[in-house]
């Protein structure tokens, strides 16, 4: 009896695998729908639309991009989570719906760990960006100023639980400082108040910060990377000024619904990797200071798991309450 059951189980696996391979061989035969979990015009949206433009050339089918923003990316993620696992509905998102949102929201209608990671599209460093008239002129002076004025220095973020918020919380922890959090609803209002000197600083992704720095509207004092970055060779890392191994960056990923067949995930991964290597795409990314990532689905899954572990620890230690 056991032998018979084992035989049936093996046959079922073989049939399932064969069906998945058949589906992948015919994939895609109709338009692909990519749901972006942020508003139009943001970094994730910009990257996704560029990738989609070249992806449809690779796959021979239209790739339609739709924005479903809200609840820190949860609305778009939930929509894709419940979509058929056939590769025709995909999620393009910032880190939070795949990593930290379970720690920040009391109720969620999806489990991020069940998504099938396809690829990390791009990554970008975060930088310490201060208002144009902030008294400290260097990163060391900034840290000393924060220590000397507990509860008096405030920082902006794009909202509770965003990378800018969590990076500042990590900064508080490692420097022993006490700062005041001023959350905003997105990047634009936060940066508008920074350049108007209504808030003191923000940890912001490089692409948005570098233009303000170059125009003298705000100042980058340090970068949150292992090494100095080519675009700002004169700016030190936070590690260099005493915050050992302090790193923070943001990224965007393509994910498929749970149980999407691996052959389909692999086919998408291969095509997007090829898109990321195209000279025109890399040239466009360079203009907006984005760095192509790429890699395998397995690497994307491992990367997301590491990011989740790191930032979940920050949320716990900072006692950030769930909403």
C-alpha positions in Angstrom: 0.0 0.0 0.0 2.8 2.4 1.0 4.6 1.6 -2.2 1.5 2.3 -4.2 0.9 5.6 -2.5 4.6 6.5 -3.1 4.2 5.7 -6.7 1.0 7.9 -7.0 2.9 10.7 -5.2 5.8 10.5 -7.6 3.5 10.5 -10.6 1.6 13.5 -9.3 4.9 15.4 -8.9 6.0 14.4 -12.4 2.6 15.5 -13.9 2.7 18.8 -12.0 6.3 19.4 -13.2 5.4 18.6 -16.8 2.4 21.0 -16.7 4.6 23.8 -15.2 7.2 23.2 -18.0 4.4 23.2 -20.6 3.0 26.5 -19.2 6.5 28.1 -19.3 7.1 26.9 -22.9 3.9 28.8 -24.0 4.6 31.7 -21.7 3.7 34.5 -22.3 0.9 34.3 -24.8 -1.0 37.4 -23.6 -0.3 40.7 -21.9 1.6 40.8 -18.6 0.3 43.1 -15.9 2.8 44.6 -13.4 1.3 46.3 -10.3 3.5 49.0 -8.8 2.9 49.4 -5.1 3.8 53.1 -5.0 2.4 56.3 -6.7 3.3 57.2 -10.3 6.6 59.1 -10.6 8.5 57.6 -7.8 11.7 55.5 -8.1 10.0 52.1 -8.2 7.6 53.4 -10.8 10.3 54.9 -13.0 12.4 51.7 -12.9 9.5 49.4 -13.6 8.3 51.4 -16.6 11.7 51.4 -18.1 12.1 47.6 -17.5 8.6 47.0 -18.8 9.4 48.8 -22.0 12.3 46.6 -22.9 10.7 43.4 -21.3 7.9 43.4 -23.8 10.4 43.5 -26.6 12.1 40.4 -25.1 8.9 38.5 -24.5 6.9 39.6 -27.5 3.8 40.6 -25.5 2.6 43.9 -24.0 3.7 44.6 -20.5 1.1 46.9 -18.8 2.1 48.9 -15.7 -0.5 50.0 -13.1 0.0 51.9 -9.9 -1.9 50.6 -6.8 -0.4 52.6 -4.0 -1.4 52.8 -0.3 -0.8 51.4 3.2 3.0 51.3 2.7 2.7 49.1 -0.4 0.2 46.7 1.1 -2.7 47.5 -1.3 -0.7 46.6 -4.4 0.9 43.6 -2.7 -2.4 42.2 -1.6 -3.8 42.5 -5.1 -0.9 40.5 -6.6 -0.9 38.0 -3.7 -4.4 36.9 -4.6 -3.9 36.9 -8.4 -3.7 33.6 -10.3 -0.1 32.1 -10.1 0.4 32.1 -13.8 3.0 34.8 -14.4 0.6 37.3 -15.9 0.2 39.5 -12.7 3.4 40.6 -11.0 4.3 43.0 -8.2 6.9 45.8 -8.4 7.6 47.1 -5.0 9.9 48.9 -2.6 11.3 46.9 0.4 8.5 47.4 2.9 5.7 45.2 1.7 8.2 42.3 1.3 10.1 42.9 4.5 9.0 45.1 7.4 5.2 45.6 7.0 4.2 42.6 9.1 6.0 44.3 12.0 4.3 47.7 11.3 0.7 46.7 10.5 -1.6 44.9 12.8 -3.7 43.5 10.0 -2.4 42.3 6.6 -4.2 40.2 4.0 -1.1 38.6 2.7 2.1 36.9 3.8 5.2 38.4 2.2 7.2 35.2 2.7 4.9 33.4 0.3 5.6 35.6 -2.7 7.9 34.1 -5.4 10.8 36.6 -5.7 11.7 37.1 -9.4 14.5 39.6 -9.3 15.9 42.7 -7.6 15.9 45.3 -10.3 18.0 48.2 -8.9 19.5 49.3 -5.6 20.6 52.7 -4.4 22.5 54.0 -1.4 20.9 56.2 1.3 22.7 59.4 2.3 22.6 61.7 5.3 21.0 64.9 3.9 20.7 68.0 6.1 18.9 71.4 5.6 21.1 74.0 3.8 21.6 76.1 7.0 22.2 73.3 9.5 25.0 74.4 11.9 27.1 71.2 11.5 29.3 71.2 8.3 30.6 67.7 8.5 29.3 64.3 9.5 31.4 64.2 12.6 30.1 67.7 13.6 26.6 66.5 12.9 26.9 63.5 15.3 28.4 65.7 18.0 25.6 68.3 17.5 22.9 65.6 17.9 24.6 64.3 21.1 24.8 67.8 22.5 21.1 68.6 21.8 19.0 65.6 22.8 15.4 65.9 21.7 16.1 69.1 19.8 17.1 67.7 16.3 14.3 66.5 14.1 14.3 64.4 11.0 11.9 63.8 8.2 10.8 60.5 6.7 8.5 59.4 3.9 6.3 57.8 6.6 6.3 55.5 9.5 8.3 52.3 8.8 9.9 53.6 5.6 13.6 53.1 5.0 14.2 56.8 5.9 12.5 56.3 9.2 14.2 53.0 10.1 17.6 54.3 9.1 17.2 57.3 11.4 16.1 54.9 14.2 19.2 52.8 13.6 21.3 56.0 13.7 19.8 56.9 17.1 20.6 53.5 18.4 24.3 53.4 17.3 25.0 57.0 18.3 23.1 57.1 21.5 21.2 60.2 20.4 17.6 61.2 20.9 15.9 62.6 17.8 12.4 63.8 16.9 10.6 62.0 14.1 8.5 64.0 11.6 6.8 61.6 9.2 5.5 62.8 5.9 3.3 61.3 3.2 6.0 60.7 0.6 9.3 62.0 -0.6 8.2 65.3 -2.2 6.7 67.0 0.9 9.5 65.7 3.1 12.2 67.2 0.8 10.2 70.4 0.4 10.3 71.0 4.1 13.9 70.1 4.4 15.1 72.6 1.8 12.8 75.2 3.4 14.6 74.4 6.7 11.4 73.3 8.5 13.1 70.0 9.4 16.8 69.3 10.1 17.7 66.2 8.2 16.6 63.0 6.4 18.2 59.8 5.3 17.3 59.9 1.7 18.1 57.7 -1.4 21.0 59.2 -3.4 19.0 59.8 -6.7 16.7 62.3 -5.0 19.4 63.8 -2.7 22.2 64.4 -5.1 20.4 67.0 -7.2 19.6 69.1 -4.1 23.2 68.7 -2.9 24.6 69.8 -6.3 22.2 72.8 -6.4 23.1 73.9 -2.9 19.5 73.4 -1.7 20.6 70.8 0.9 23.9 69.2 1.9 24.9 65.5 1.9 27.3 64.9 4.9 27.8 61.2 4.6 26.8 58.1 2.6 25.5 54.9 4.2 27.6 52.5 2.1 30.6 50.3 2.6 32.8 52.5 0.4 32.6 56.0 -0.9 30.5 56.3 -4.0 31.8 57.4 -7.4 29.3 60.2 -7.8 30.4 61.9 -4.6 34.0 60.9 -4.0 34.6 63.7 -1.5 31.8 62.6 0.8 32.8 60.1 3.6 30.9 57.0 4.6 29.3 56.8 8.0 31.7 54.0 8.8 34.6 56.4 8.2 33.3 58.9 10.8 32.9 56.3 13.5 29.6 54.4 12.9 31.1 51.0 12.1 29.4 48.9 9.5 26.5 51.4 9.2 24.8 50.6 5.9 21.5 51.5 4.5 20.1 51.5 1.0 16.8 51.0 -0.8 15.9 48.7 -3.7 13.0 47.5 -5.8 11.9 44.1 -6.7 9.7 42.1 -9.0 7.7 39.3 -7.3 5.2 36.8 -8.5 2.1 35.4 -6.6 2.6 32.4 -4.4 2.9 29.0 -6.2 3.9 30.6 -9.5 5.7 27.7 -11.3 9.4 27.9 -11.2 9.9 27.6 -14.9 7.8 30.8 -15.4 9.7 32.6 -12.6 13.0 31.5 -14.2 11.9 32.7 -17.7 11.0 36.1 -16.3 14.2 36.3 -14.3 16.3 35.5 -17.4 14.5 38.1 -19.5 14.8 40.9 -16.9 18.4 40.2 -16.3 19.0 40.6 -20.0 17.0 43.9 -19.9 19.2 45.2 -17.1 22.3 44.5 -19.1 21.2 46.5 -22.1 23.4 49.6 -22.7 20.4 51.9 -23.1 18.9 50.8 -19.8 22.2 51.1 -17.9 22.8 54.5 -19.4 19.4 55.7 -18.3 19.9 54.3 -14.8 23.3 56.1 -14.6 21.6 59.4 -15.4 19.4 59.0 -12.3 22.1 57.5 -10.2 20.5 54.0 -10.0 22.5 50.8 -10.0 21.2 47.7 -11.8 21.1 44.7 -9.5 19.9 41.5 -11.2 20.8 37.9 -10.1 18.8 34.8 -9.7 15.5 34.3 -7.9 17.3 32.4 -5.2 19.6 35.3 -4.6 16.7 37.7 -4.5 14.9 35.5 -1.9 18.0 35.3 0.3 18.6 39.0 0.0 15.0 39.8 1.0 15.3 37.4 4.0 18.4 39.2 5.2 16.9 42.6 4.8 13.8 41.5 6.7 15.9 40.2 9.6 18.0 43.4 9.8 15.2 45.9 9.8 12.8 43.8 12.0 15.5 44.0 14.7 15.7 47.8 14.3 11.9 48.1 14.6 11.9 46.0 17.8 14.7 48.0 19.4 13.2 51.3 18.4 9.8 50.2 19.8 8.0 51.3 16.7 4.3 50.4 17.2 2.2 48.6 14.7 -0.6 50.5 13.1 
